[in-house]
Amino acid sequence: MINIINVLKALTDETRLRIINLFIKSGKNLCVCELMDALKLPQYSISKALSILRNVNLLTAEKEGTWVYYNLNKSTPENRNLFSFLKNYLNNDIFLEDEKRLNERLLLRKNNKCVIGILPEKELLKLIKEKVKV
């Protein structure tokens, strides 16, 4: 019973819900910089939220070189049911805007991996515009 209470507590924060939504809707492994750009939040906010979500076993992390990719932990039926439930309800404007920004950011991947890192917003938008033109 304690685990479900901790999971529900972890989901009471808007930033953490927005992060979970991006994983649910994208179906991809994501790195911190991609989440930063999608949510327009600083690295420390994203990292703290990811840590909390990992501590309640909603996310997993995998290191590849200097990059750490996070993904949904779908190893339990309870998590899969929770993600399915949330997918149906996280659809208001803020979640849709996050998804749009993430999809634009994901255009910059090479071989389905982040290669850009953290960039100032103006530089990032320029790269996205160039990629969309191609």
C-alpha positions, 0 to 999 in steps of 0.5 A: 500500500505504501508504494501506491501512496508514494506513486500518487504523491509523486504525480501531484506535481505539475512538472512531474505529470508533464514529464510523464505525459511526454514519455507516454505520448512520445513512446521514446527514451528522452534525455534531460535536455530534450525535456528541458526544451519541451517543458521550458524549465531549467535543468535542476527542475527537470533533474529533480522531477526525474529523480522523484519519478525514478525513486517511485519506479515510474521511470528507468534510466540508461546511460549511453556514453555521456548521455542518460536516457530515461523511459517509462518503467513498464515492467509491472502491470500496475505501471502499465495500467497507470500509464494507460489511464494517464494517456487518456486524461493528460490532454489539456493545452499545457500538455499539448504544447509540451508535446508539440515542442518535444516533437520539434526537438526530436527532429534534431536527433540522429539515429534516434539519439540526442546529439545537440545537448543544451542550447540557448532557445534562439539557437535551438529554434533556428536549428528546428526551422532549418530541419523542418525546411529539409 
